[in-house]
Amino acid sequence: MRYTKSIIGGLIALIIIVLGFASATTVESGNRGVLLQFGAVKPTILTEGLHFKLPFIQTVQQVEVRVQKEESSQTAASKDLQMVTANVAVNYSVDPGSVNTLYQEIGLDYRSRIVDPAIAESLKAVTAQYTAEELISKRPEVSAKVKEMLGVKLTKYFMILEDINIKEFAFSEEFNKAIESKQTAEQNALRAQRDLERIKIEAEQKVAQAGAEAEALRLKKQEVTPELIQLKQIEVQEKALEKWDGRLPSVTGGATPFIDVNGLTKE
């Protein structure tokens, strides 16, 4: 009898221990717990840490609420019908207050069901509003519009968009060659314009210089008077007299050179 009581007591203790372990559950850091009762989602959301549930009746499904990253390559068409491939990196997280609804309506494969299609749809809708060249020159504006549209879509499905980064836009080889040719033509046109302006300036400088020289010559002509001419003649004669040795040059046939000595003396 005593032996039977010991066995029963041991079984009861074992059952209590098993029930205790089955009743306890732990939600890991960075997660929220969805409480299920016979598979049905309950409105209670379990936070991080230790919790108790009805053993064998209730279970807990953990859903990560940390920031997650989704990186993909998407192909779309621009406004001018150029095919463009964009590498997009998206950071998002599950709304901690809606994990039970997310699990009930979408499930744990929300990335393939919601996130990837939403990224592709948002990118295509925005790139269709810009030409290929504008996608390059207005990338911040394009990124902002994609972020706005994607944020609305993810919010609808109980997710939060943290950030989006469009790493690059890649175009076809033909388009890249066309862009390169256009840039080369613009550079050549700019160089030609600069050369034309330089030639124009040089021509204006030459005209100005010629005008200055002509004006200087005109002024010099105005300064020439009969008195100035007479003074120059006297200077020439004085220099000749200083060099004269007092002898007249010997000549054969012809007149003897004459220097007006008296005139020089009087002056």
RODO-2510 file (C-alpha; in nm, 4 decimals, decimal comma):
residues 267
     n   res          X          Y          Z
     1     m     0,0000     0,0000     0,0000
     2     r     0,2787     0,2322     0,0974
     3     y     0,4637     0,1318    -0,2204
     4     t     0,1594     0,2119    -0,4336
     5     k     0,1262     0,5545    -0,2749
     6     s     0,4913     0,6259    -0,3525
     7     i     0,4406     0,5342    -0,7181
     8     i     0,1301     0,7501    -0,7434
     9     g     0,3072     1,0372    -0,5718
    10     g     0,5994     1,0027    -0,8120
    11     l     0,3674     1,0020    -1,1123
    12     i     0,1867     1,3098    -0,9868
    13     a     0,5190     1,4888    -0,9349
    14     l     0,6331     1,3861    -1,2826
    15     i     0,3082     1,5119    -1,4341
    16     i     0,3447     1,8402    -1,2501
    17     i     0,7008     1,8780    -1,3781
    18     v     0,5968     1,7962    -1,7351
    19     l     0,3027     2,0348    -1,7142
    20     g     0,5330     2,3010    -1,5737
    21     f     0,7770     2,2672    -1,8629
    22     a     0,4907     2,2503    -2,1135
    23     s     0,3357     2,5638    -1,9665
    24     a     0,6501     2,7750    -1,9860
    25     t     0,7674     2,9370    -2,3093
    26     t     1,0372     3,1905    -2,3932
    27     v     1,0248     3,4565    -2,6630
    28     e     1,3730     3,5340    -2,7924
    29     s     1,5186     3,8820    -2,8196
    30     g     1,4171     4,0664    -3,1357
    31     n     1,0976     3,8618    -3,1714
    32     r     0,7324     3,8697    -3,0733
    33     g     0,5232     3,5655    -2,9896
    34     v     0,1956     3,4834    -3,1647
    35     l    -0,0236     3,2838    -2,9272
    36     l    -0,2107     2,9978    -3,0962
    37     q    -0,4877     2,7954    -2,9323
    38     f    -0,5673     2,4787    -3,1245
    39     g    -0,4167     2,6580    -3,4259
    40     a    -0,6331     2,9697    -3,3920
    41     v    -0,4570     3,3045    -3,3518
    42     k    -0,5287     3,4743    -3,0212
    43     p    -0,5174     3,8557    -2,9845
    44     t    -0,2450     3,8353    -2,7183
    45     i     0,1073     3,9218    -2,8380
    46     l     0,3938     3,7923    -2,6259
    47     t     0,6958     4,0173    -2,5796
    48     e     1,0538     3,9060    -2,5173
    49     g     1,1144     3,6867    -2,2120
    50     l     0,9410     3,4089    -2,0154
    51     h     0,5659     3,3446    -2,0501
    52     f     0,3138     3,0791    -1,9468
    53     k     0,0517     2,9139    -2,1643
    54     l    -0,1989     2,6325    -2,1419
    55     p    -0,0009     2,3124    -2,1916
    56     f    -0,0910     2,1014    -2,4970
    57     i    -0,3628     2,3542    -2,5860
    58     q    -0,1706     2,6668    -2,6690
    59     t     0,1496     2,7071    -2,8724
    60     v     0,3639     3,0105    -2,9523
    61     q     0,4915     3,1082    -3,2981
    62     q     0,7806     3,3545    -3,2912
    63     v     0,7997     3,6330    -3,5522
    64     e     1,1129     3,8436    -3,5986
    65     v     1,0654     4,2188    -3,5594
    66     r     1,4272     4,3266    -3,6173
    67     v     1,5190     4,5379    -3,9193
    68     q     1,5614     4,3073    -4,2169
    69     k     1,7317     4,3672    -4,5483
    70     e     1,6051     4,2717    -4,8911
    71     e     1,8359     4,3328    -5,1866
    72     s     1,7283     4,2585    -5,5403
    73     s     1,7823     4,3498    -5,9036
    74     q     1,4744     4,4854    -6,0796
    75     t     1,4155     4,5583    -6,4489
    76     a     1,1826     4,8362    -6,5607
    77     a     1,1175     5,0730    -6,8512
    78     s     1,1798     5,4471    -6,8474
    79     k     0,9470     5,7144    -6,9824
    80     d     1,1338     5,7109    -7,3149
    81     l     1,1057     5,3293    -7,3276
    82     q     1,4663     5,2551    -7,2347
    83     m     1,5145     4,9319    -7,0412
    84     v     1,6813     4,9949    -6,7069
    85     t     1,8055     4,7545    -6,4416
    86     a     1,8206     4,8837    -6,0855
    87     n     1,9919     4,7305    -5,7850
    88     v     1,7730     4,8095    -5,4860
    89     a     1,8429     4,7530    -5,1157
    90     v     1,5435     4,7826    -4,8821
    91     n     1,5456     4,7843    -4,5018
    92     y     1,2141     4,7037    -4,3375
    93     s     1,0677     4,5461    -4,0251
    94     v     0,7469     4,3819    -3,9105
    95     d     0,5169     4,6005    -3,7003
    96     p     0,5560     4,4544    -3,3475
    97     g     0,1956     4,5404    -3,2632
    98     s     0,0551     4,3531    -3,5630
    99     v     0,2505     4,0277    -3,5711
   100     n    -0,0586     3,8233    -3,4904
   101     t    -0,2542     3,9771    -3,7802
   102     l     0,0450     3,9377    -4,0139
   103     y     0,0772     3,5714    -3,9225
   104     q    -0,2963     3,5128    -3,9599
   105     e    -0,3428     3,6885    -4,2954
   106     i    -0,0067     3,6465    -4,4682
   107     g     0,2063     3,3941    -4,2848
   108     l     0,5810     3,3808    -4,2314
   109     d     0,6698     3,3900    -4,6016
   110     y     0,5766     3,7588    -4,6228
   111     r     0,9051     3,8378    -4,7953
   112     s     0,8234     3,6477    -5,1135
   113     r     0,4505     3,7215    -5,0957
   114     i     0,4593     4,0934    -5,0188
   115     v     0,8031     4,2572    -5,0005
   116     d     0,9572     4,1472    -5,3323
   117     p     0,6469     4,2192    -5,5451
   118     a     0,5976     4,5562    -5,3737
   119     i     0,9571     4,6600    -5,4503
   120     a     0,9225     4,5628    -5,8171
   121     e     0,5850     4,7343    -5,8582
   122     s     0,6950     5,0584    -5,6897
   123     l     1,0156     5,0813    -5,8901
   124     k     0,8403     5,0221    -6,2227
   125     a     0,5700     5,2771    -6,1440
   126     v     0,8238     5,5499    -6,0582
   127     t     1,0799     5,4859    -6,3350
   128     a     0,7999     5,5121    -6,5920
   129     q     0,7675     5,8801    -6,4924
   130     y     1,1274     5,9720    -6,5886
   131     t     1,3424     5,9511    -6,8978
   132     a     1,6590     5,7438    -6,8851
   133     e     1,8783     6,0533    -6,8475
   134     e     1,6567     6,1890    -6,5690
   135     l     1,6877     5,8610    -6,3786
   136     i     2,0621     5,9285    -6,3612
   137     s     2,0521     6,3011    -6,2881
   138     k     1,7554     6,2859    -6,0477
   139     r     1,8352     5,9674    -5,8582
   140     p     1,7642     6,1149    -5,5101
   141     e     1,4216     6,2315    -5,6278
   142     v     1,3476     5,8924    -5,7844
   143     s     1,4601     5,7134    -5,4678
   144     a     1,2358     5,9351    -5,2536
   145     k     0,9312     5,8593    -5,4677
   146     v     0,9987     5,4858    -5,4641
   147     k     1,0375     5,5004    -5,0865
   148     e     0,7090     5,6840    -5,0459
   149     m     0,5147     5,4406    -5,2625
   150     l     0,6784     5,1304    -5,1145
   151     g     0,6193     5,2568    -4,7614
   152     v     0,2459     5,2827    -4,8258
   153     k     0,2330     4,9305    -4,9672
   154     l     0,4246     4,7723    -4,6776
   155     t     0,2212     4,9580    -4,4158
   156     k    -0,0906     4,8056    -4,5663
   157     y     0,0516     4,4613    -4,4847
   158     f     0,1649     4,5381    -4,1282
   159     m     0,5280     4,6165    -4,2114
   160     i     0,7383     4,9300    -4,1657
   161     l     0,9755     5,0618    -4,4322
   162     e     1,2978     5,1819    -4,2686
   163     d     1,5021     5,2910    -4,5697
   164     i     1,5650     5,2285    -4,9382
   165     n     1,8804     5,2690    -5,1424
   166     i     1,8966     5,2497    -5,5208
   167     k     2,2604     5,1569    -5,5732
   168     e     2,2761     5,2052    -5,9500
   169     f     2,0843     5,2226    -6,2760
   170     a     2,2195     5,0085    -6,5604
   171     f     2,1162     5,0644    -6,9216
   172     s     2,1683     4,8836    -7,2508
   173     e     2,5016     4,9063    -7,4312
   174     e     2,3429     5,1038    -7,7161
   175     f     2,2075     5,3642    -7,4765
   176     n     2,5435     5,3977    -7,2995
   177     k     2,7124     5,4574    -7,6358
   178     a     2,4527     5,7188    -7,7255
   179     i     2,5084     5,8995    -7,3957
   180     e     2,8856     5,8899    -7,4471
   181     s     2,8504     6,0310    -7,8004
   182     k     2,6235     6,3086    -7,6756
   183     q     2,8661     6,4041    -7,4004
   184     t     3,1539     6,4094    -7,6501
   185     a     2,9558     6,6321    -7,8869
   186     e     2,8666     6,8709    -7,6031
   187     q     3,2303     6,8915    -7,4948
   188     n     3,3442     6,9614    -7,8529
   189     a     3,0766     7,2290    -7,8936
   190     l     3,1828     7,3920    -7,5673
   191     r     3,5481     7,3834    -7,6731
   192     a     3,4608     7,5409    -8,0105
   193     q     3,2595     7,8133    -7,8408
   194     r     3,5503     7,8926    -7,6098
   195     d     3,7898     7,9069    -7,9063
   196     l     3,5525     8,1411    -8,0901
   197     e     3,5313     8,3709    -7,7892
   198     r     3,9103     8,3688    -7,7555
   199     i     3,9573     8,4584    -8,1257
   200     k     3,6987     8,7349    -8,0934
   201     i     3,8753     8,8823    -7,7922
   202     e     4,2148     8,8655    -7,9647
   203     a     4,0706     9,0392    -8,2724
   204     e     3,9211     9,3132    -8,0562
   205     q     4,2574     9,3573    -7,8840
   206     k     4,4346     9,3918    -8,2197
   207     v     4,1795     9,6468    -8,3389
   208     a     4,2233     9,8423    -8,0177
   209     q     4,6017     9,8289    -8,0487
   210     a     4,5915     9,9461    -8,4108
   211     g     4,3591    10,2289    -8,3134
   212     a     4,5953    10,3360    -8,0372
   213     e     4,8916    10,3337    -8,2710
   214     a     4,7015    10,5372    -8,5308
   215     e     4,5985    10,7882    -8,2668
   216     a     4,9570    10,8186    -8,1461
   217     l     5,0773    10,8800    -8,5019
   218     r     4,8092    11,1431    -8,5531
   219     l     4,9149    11,3202    -8,2381
   220     k     5,2773    11,3146    -8,3477
   221     k     5,1850    11,4699    -8,6829
   222     q     5,0015    11,7467    -8,5044
   223     e     5,3174    11,8272    -8,3101
   224     v     5,5265    11,8818    -8,6292
   225     t     5,5494    12,2601    -8,6977
   226     p     5,7713    12,4695    -8,9323
   227     e     5,9701    12,5843    -8,6305
   228     l     6,0298    12,2244    -8,5250
   229     i     6,1481    12,1371    -8,8772
   230     q     6,3892    12,4343    -8,8764
   231     l     6,5277    12,3297    -8,5361
   232     k     6,5855    11,9757    -8,6620
   233     q     6,7730    12,1137    -8,9631
   234     i     6,9913    12,3287    -8,7388
   235     e     7,0668    12,0250    -8,5165
   236     v     7,1756    11,8265    -8,8211
   237     q     7,4007    12,1086    -8,9429
   238     e     7,5565    12,1542    -8,5998
   239     k     7,6407    11,7866    -8,5774
   240     a     7,7958    11,8041    -8,9248
   241     l     8,0014    12,1127    -8,8292
   242     e     8,1334    11,9411    -8,5162
   243     k     8,2685    11,6614    -8,7332
   244     w     8,4149    11,8959    -9,0021
   245     d     8,7987    11,9190    -9,0062
   246     g     8,8067    12,2562    -9,1885
   247     r     8,8879    12,1138    -9,5298
   248     l     8,6509    12,1078    -9,8182
   249     p     8,6045    11,7739    -9,9861
   250     s     8,7812    11,7227   -10,3195
   251     v     8,5387    11,6638   -10,6011
   252     t     8,5715    11,6319   -10,9740
   253     g     8,3111    11,8134   -11,1680
   254     g     8,0195    11,9386   -10,9724
   255     a     7,9419    12,2017   -10,7165
   256     t     8,1231    12,2471   -10,3885
   257     p     7,9063    12,1519   -10,0869
   258     f     7,7957    12,4564    -9,8947
   259     i     7,7311    12,4848    -9,5244
   260     d     7,5805    12,8038    -9,3947
   261     v     7,8388    12,8745    -9,1240
   262     n     7,7177    13,2306    -9,0717
   263     g     7,3645    13,1113    -9,0280
   264     l     7,4738    12,8653    -8,7660
   265     t     7,6746    13,1363    -8,5916
   266     k     7,3791    13,3713    -8,5826
   267     e     7,1541    13,1078    -8,4367
***
